[in-house]
Amino acid sequence: MGVNLKELIPQEAVRVVGDLRELKGKVVAIDAYNALYQFLAAIRQPDGTPLKDRQGRVTSHLSGLFYRTINFMEAGVKPVYVFDGKPPELKAKEIAERMSVREEAAKKYAEALSKGDLEAARRYAQMSSRLTNEMVEDAKKLLNAMGVPWVQAPSEGEAQAAYLAKKGDAWAAASQDYDSLLFGAPRLLRNLAISGRRKLPRKNVYVEIKPEIIELNTLLKVLNLTREQLIDIAILLGTDYNPSGVKGVGPKTAYRLIRTYGTLEKALKALPGASFPVPPEKIKELFLNPPVTDEYKVEWREPNLEELMEILVKEHDFSPERVKNAYERLRKAYRENIRARIKGLDAWFKK
């Protein structure tokens, strides 16, 4: 789930994107697992049932990945998806807790369905979403057929996405979580995969969700913090590596403690009852120097209709007509917004 820094993010550090076309020409490194889970949660029937093919295999993630990525490229956004690798050992407790939450949600989903409570059923179904290795491999195959690049991270996808952005191979890292900022991404792009009209949970109210950009340097300047101090605050609040954080310490208190004492080590002396399942310095090291790789290529290619038809239509029962129409949109977007810009840059550099 990542650390929740929402209450600490000042408006001065956030820029709302009114239209995706404002990001035209920008390379965005997208946290693939984060996006796929969002598609799994959002693309469902009224009773919470995900989209499935004839064999009962879930296809919500493929539908979201396919059509949403085409929307990005039509707006001129150049997506590159970054997939998680082996999770750090420090994350084992958080992963176990997530599994427990999903199992409990699955039970409550069945109970809600038996009672005919579709609102609760859909809510619990979203919470019980699971992303299997097979689903991840299908997503990679689909991206290959679309001509969209993806990167395999050695460990945390968000860390690798932040690395791409720090190197200049991407303009921003895209995720719903704020961890990309802790990993050093110069920009975090939130709400990319879920922008649009969305219903508020448990309310018959709809809101328009728009992408927003958080600039790391602006955030640190407004809060008068260093990146290391922002990480210290996150550790006090609780991260994927120490989910519980420090009992009784919320965002405002954590901020005040670090601003007052300067470092986590000194702040902890003012919290004699604070305890951590692992040494805080190990958590901090993971954010400052996470495992990343330079073995990747960020290149877009012409989409392949035959491969798309094989994956989506023959394997997963998508509508042939819809896939062909979407392919034409994708090919046009690639030629007008991606390839044309690449060729234009090549010509500029040869001058």
N, C-alpha and C positions, 0 to 999 in steps of 0.2 A: 504493500500500500504506500510505502514511502513516508517521509515525514510531512506533517501538515503545517506548513508555514503560512497558510492563508491569512491568518490574523495579523501577521507581521508585515505583509506586503503592502506598502503605501501606494496610493493611487498614482503618485508621481513616477513610479517605476513600471507602471502598466500602460500599454497602448492597445486599445481595442481595435481589431481589424474589422472594419465594416464590410469589406468585400474581399474575397480571396484574391482577386486580381491585383490588390495592393501588394501581394507577395510575388508578382510575376517575375520570373527569372531567378528566384531564390531556391537554392538547394536546401532541402529540409531533411534532417536525419531523424526518422520516426522510430520511436521505441515500438518495435513490432508486437511484442507480447501485450503491451499496454493497449495498443490499437485493436488487436484481435479480441482481447477480452471485452473491450467496449462494443465491438460488433456483435459478439456473442450475447451480451447483455441486452443490447438495444433491438436487435433484429429478431423478433419473436411474434408468435401468434398472440391474440388477446388473452389466452389462458396461460401464457408463458412458455408454450412449446416452441422450441427453436425450429428453424427451417431444416428439413431433412430430405435426403434422396430416397429412392425406393428401397434401398437396403438399410434404411434407418440411420445412416450416417449424417451427423450434423453438418449443415452447409452455411449456416448464418455467417460464419467468419469469412468464407469465400465470397459470399454475396457482398458483404460490406467492403472487403478488400478490393474486389473487382470494380464495383461501381463508384466507391468513394475515391479510389485512386484516379479513376478517369476524371472525376470532378476536379481533383487537384490539378491534373495536367491540362485540362481545358482552361483553367484559370492561369496557367503558366507556371504553376508551382512544380518544382522538380524533386519528387520524393525519392528517398533511399531508405529502405527499411533495415533496421538493425535488430538482430535476433539474439536473445539471451544464450549464454553458454552455461558452463557449470557454475552454480551459485556458490558464493563464498560459504565456508563452514559456519561463519558467524550468523548466517541467515537460516540455519536449520530450524531453530525454534519458531521463527516467523512462518516458514513454509508449513510446518506441522500445524500451527494455529490456523492458517488459511484453509488447510485441508479439513480441519475439524469444523470450521465455520461452514464450509461448503456442504459437508455431510449433514450437518444439522439443518441447513437451509433446504436440502433435498427432502428431508423428512417433513419439514413444515410445508413444503410445496405440495407433497402428496396429500397432507391433511387438508390444506386449503382447497385443493381440487375436489376432494371427497365432500366438502361442505358447500361447494359451489361458489366459493369466494374467489372470483377471478382476479380481483385487484390484488389480494394478498398472494394468490398463486403466481401471478406475473412477477411480483416483487421478490418472492423467495426463489423463483426460477432464475432470475437474474443473478442472485447471490450465489446460486449453486453452479454457475458456469465453470466448465473445466476445459482446459486446452491440452489436448493429448499430443504426443510426439507425431502421430499420424497426421493430425490437423496442421501442425507446424510444417511438416514436409509438403503437404498439399499446398499450403500458402506459398512456400518457396517455389514450387513448380509453377504455380499460377503467375507469380511475379516474373519468372523466367520467360514464360509465354507472352507476357505483356511487354517484355523488354525493359522492365523496371529493375534497377540494381538493388541488391540486398547484401548486407554484411553480417558475417557470423562473428559475434563477439566471443572472446575466450571466457568471459564471465558475465558481468552485468551489462545488459543492453544499453541502459541509460548512460553508463560510464563510457561505453564505446561511442555512443551518439554524441556525447559531450566532447569526446576526443576529436571526432570528425569536425565539430564546430570550432574547437580551439585551433586545429591545424589549418582551418580555412577551407576544408573540403566540403563543408556545409555551412550555411548561414546561421542556422539555428538547430537546436535539438527540440523535438516535439514529443510531449508526453503530458499526461494529466498530473503526474506526480511532480513534486518540486526538487527531487533528488538531483536532476540534471544540473541545477544551479550549484549544489554542493560539490558535484563532480567537476565544476569549472566551466560549464557551457556559457559562452558569452551572452547567449539569448535562449530563453525557454519559450516555446510556442505551445500554449495550452488550448484545449477545446477544438483542436484541428479535426479530430475524428468524430466529434459529436456535435459540431456546430449545426445550427438550424433550430426549428421549432421543437421544443421538448416539453413533455408533461411533467409537472412537479410531483414527486412521490406523495401518495395519499391525498392528493388534492386535484380537483377538477380545474386546474389552472395550467395554462401553457405559457412558456417564456421563450424568448429568442436567445439562443446561446451563440455567442460570436467568439471567434478565436481571439486570443490576447497574447501579447508579447511582453515578457518581463526581461529587461536588460540587467544583467548581473552587476555591471559597474555602477549603473544608476541606483540600483537597489542598495548596494553597499555604501554608496555615497550618502544617500538619504538617511539610512539607518546609522551612519557613522561607524561602520564595522569593517573588518577585514573578512576575506572568505573563510579563513581559519576560525574566526569568531562566530561566523554564521554556522559553521559546522558544529562548534561548541554548543550553540543554542539548540541545534537539531538533536544533539546527543542528550541534552537535558530533557527535551520534549519526548524523545523516543524515535528511533529509526528502525529500519528492517533488521538491524543487527542488535538492537536492544529495545524491543517493541514497547516495553513498559515505561521507559524513560525514568525520571525521578518523580516519585509520588508527591503530588501536591504542587508540582511546578508546571504552570501553564505558559503560553507564549509571552505574555507581558512580564511575568516573573523571570523567565529564562533570559529575556532581553535585558531586563534591569540588572540581573546578576552578572552577565557578561560585560555589560557596559560599566558596571561598578568595579569589578575585579579584574577585568581584562582577559583572563583565560579561564578555561574550564577547571584546570587544576586548582587555581586559587578560589574559584567560586565554590568548589566542592568542600573546601574547608569551612565555608559558612553553612554547609548542609551536612552536618556530621552523621545524619541518618541515611544519607544517600548510598545506594549500593548498585552495582552493575554486575550482570552475569558474565561479562567479559571486560578486560581492561579498556577504559575509554580511549586510550592512545591507539589501540588496535583498530577501533572503529574509525578514528580520525585518519589513520594511515590509509584505510580502504577508500575513503573519500578523496584524499589528497593524491594517492598513487595507486589507483585501481589497476588490475590487469587489463590491458588493451592490446590491440594488434595493429600493425601497419600493413598487413597482408590483405588488402582489399582494393577493388577498383570501383569507382563511381562513374559508370557509363550507362547511357540509355541506348536502347536498340529499337528497331522497327518491330512492332508486335507481330506475332505469328498466329494467324487465324486458325490454321489446322491444329496447332497445339492447344489453343483456347477451346476449340470445339471438342477435342479429345478429353480435356480435363473437365470442363464444365458441363458439356452436353452428354457425351458418352459415359463418363464416369459418374457424374453427379446429377444428371437429369435436369439441367437448366434448360430454359426455353431456347431452342436454336435461333429463332427470330430475334429474341432479345439480345442474345450473345453476339449475333452478327451485327445488329444495330450498334451495340456498345463498342464492338471492335472498330467500326467505321469512325465512331467518335474518338476512340483512342488513337487510331492511326492519324486522323486529322490533327489531333492535339499534339501528337509527337512531331509531325512534320512542320506544323506552324509555330509551336511554342517551344519545343525542345531542340530538334535537329536544326531548325533555322537559326536559333540563337547560338548553338554550338559552332555552326559554320561561320556565322558572323563574327564570333570571337576569334576563330582561327584566322580569318582574313585580316582582322585588326592586328593580331600579333605578328603576321607576316609582313606588315608594312615596314 
